[in-house]
Amino acid sequence: MATASPENSPGRLKQIALTYKMTKKADPAIGLWIAGTGLVILGILLGIGFALGHPVYLGILGAFLALLGMAIVFGRRAERAAFGQMEGQPGAAAAVLDNMKRQWTVTPAVAMNRNQDLVHRAVGKAGIVLVGEGNPNRVRSLLAAEKKRMARIVADVPVHDIVMGDGEGQVPLKKLRATIMKLPRVLTGAQVTQANDRLKALGDLMSNMPVPKGPMPGSKGMRMPRGGGRTR
């Protein structure tokens, strides 16, 4: 059986260390938060253990719960730092969608304009989700044009459109994943595959358009902790 080389597969511990280093640049207090969480949980369980006369058993349980709590705090603060670094960059929404590939088929930048306003597409059991980022007025025009283009080939598939931003009726970057995951699942796996097949030609047409200048946050940038369960 072939094994991945160390260069291509750095290992879980190395990935955690890299994520911690990146997070610390944006959140210098992360070490204190992690250590404090572990000590508080362990201290509480040890205190209960001594009070009940079972410090060893409660100490072991406290150690496991402390590690769990530390992992949760680390994950949340790392995710917050990642969102902070991506906020305002062209393609930030694509990075969030790319993190959801197990549940969705993601096609970044299916529509764009010279102002670097973008529309990304995700297809899953909730239907088709179009996510626009950039100037809200221009983005709404891009979304409307893309929905009209798709209507010719996937008229029977529900389409949801999202405008990224902090204004009224918009969705902040940090809430994008949660907003999409809350959408009701109405398609079967076979219907999702069929919708993707229909959209394939449409995606190929857009692939010949020029890519906006500047980096697109994604796999080469800061990785966000994965969240959410698998779609069933």
N, C-alpha and C positions, 0 to 999 in steps of 0.2 A: 504494500500500500504506500502510495507517495505521500510524503509529508511536506508541509509548507516550510519554506526556508525562513530562518529567523528575520531576514530583512523584510520579507513580505508579510510575516505574521509576528509582530513584536511581542505578542503575549498580553494577557489580561493585565498583569501588574504594571507592565511598561505603559500600557494605554492609560491606566488610572493615574500613574505618575505624570504623564504628559498632560492629561486633563487637569490635574491639580495645579501643575505649574502655570498653565494658561489661565486657569480660574483665579489664581492668586494675584495675577497682574491686575485684574479688574476688581478683585475682592480680597484685599490684603488680610482681612480678619477671618478668612475662611478657616484657617488652622485653629484659631481660638474657638470658633463655633463648633467645629467637629470635636475637638478635645473636650470642650465644656459639656457638650451633649452626652458624650460617653461617660464622663465622670459623674454627672448628675444621675444618670440612669443607674449606673453601677452602685453609686452611693445609696440611692433609695432602696434598691433591692438588698444590699448588704445590711442596711439598717433594719429592714423588715426581717431579714434572716436572723440577725442577732436577737431581735425582739421575740421571735418565735422559737429560738433555740436551734435553728438549722442554717447557720451562716454559710456552710459549704454549698448546700444545694441551691440556696437563693443566690449565692455568689456566682455559681456557674450559670444559672439562669440570667442573672444580671449582666454577665459578660456577653452572652449571646444577644440579649436585648440592647446592650450598649453598642455592639457592633452594628446591629440593624439600624438603630437610631442614627449613628454616625454616617452610615451609608445613605440614609434618606436625606439627611441634612446636606451632605456633600453633593448628592445628585441634584437637589433643588437649587442650591446656590450655584452649582456649575451651569445648570440650565439658564438661570437668570443672567449669569455673566455672559453666556453665549449669545443670548438675545440682545443684551446690551451692546455687544461688539458688532452684531449684524444690523442693528436698528439703523434705518436710513440708507443702507447700501443697496444698490440695484441688484435684484436677484435674491434678496433676503428671504422672501416668501418661498422661493424655489428650494432653498436649503431646508426649510421646515417641512415642505412637502416631500422632499427627498428622504427625510427621516421616517416617512410613513410608508415606504415602498412595500412593506409586507402586506398592507391592507389595500393599497392603491397602486394603480399604474400611473406614473407621473410623467408628464411631458412639459418641461419648462419652456417658457418663451414661445408659446404658440402664436402669439400676436405681440407686436411691438411697434413703436413709432420712433421718429428721429429724436424725440425728447427723452428716450429711454424709459418710457412708460411700458410696462410689461403685463401680459396676461399668461398665467400658467394653468395647465389643465391636469386634473386628477380624476381617474375613473375607478369607481369601486361599487360596492353593493348599495350605496346611497344614491348612485347615479353619477352624473358628471358635475364636478365642481370646478368653476372657473375663478381664479384668484387674480385680481388686478392690483398692481402696486405702482405708485407714481402720483401725478396730479389727479385728484378725484374726478374732476370734470372730464379730463381727457381719458381717464381709465374707464369711466362709464361708457364712453363712446366706443372704446375698444371692446369692452365686454358685450355691448349690444351688437356690434358687428360680428363678433365671434359666435354669439348665440344664433344669429341669423344664418351664418355660414353652416353651422352644425345642424340646424333644423332640417336641412335638406336630406340628411342621411341618418339622423338619430332622433327623429321627431317623437318616438315612443319612449325615450329615456328622460327621466327628470333631470333638469339642469339647475344647479344652484350657483349664484354668482356672489362673490365676496370682494369688497373693496377694502384694501388694507389702509389703516390709518387710525388716528385717535379721535376723529370727529364723529358727529352724530350719524348713526347708521353704518359706521365703519368698524372693522375688527382690528384690534392691535396685534402686532406680530406675536406677542407672547400668548395670545389667546387663540391663534389661528388653528393649531392642532386640536385643541379642546372643542372649538366650534365645529370643526369638520367631523370629529368623532361622535358628536351628539346627533348628527343627521340620521334620520330613520333609514334602516336598511330595507330596501324595497325590491332589489334585484337578486336573482340567483347567480351562482358562479357562471353558469352557461350564458346568461344574459350579459354579464359583465364582459365575458370573452367576446361575445358577438358585437357589443358596443365598441370595444377596443379595435376589433377587426375593421369595423366601418370607419373608425376615425383614423386608421393607420395612414390612408392615402392623404387625408387632410393634414396630418402631421408632417408627412413627407413634403408637401407643398410649402409649408412654413420653414422647413429646415434649410431652404436655400436663401432665406433672408439674412441680411448682415447681422452679426451679433453685436449688441451694444458695447461700447468701450467700457473698460474698467473690469475689475474682478467680479466673478459671480460666486458668492459664498457657497461652500459646499464641502465636498469630501477633502479638499486640500486646505480648507480653513479649519476653524475650531469645530470639533464634533460636539453635537448636542447629545446628552444622555437620552437614550430611547425610552419611550414611555408608551403606555396603552397596551391592551391585549390584542390578540389576533382576532380578526373578523371570522365569525363562524357562519 
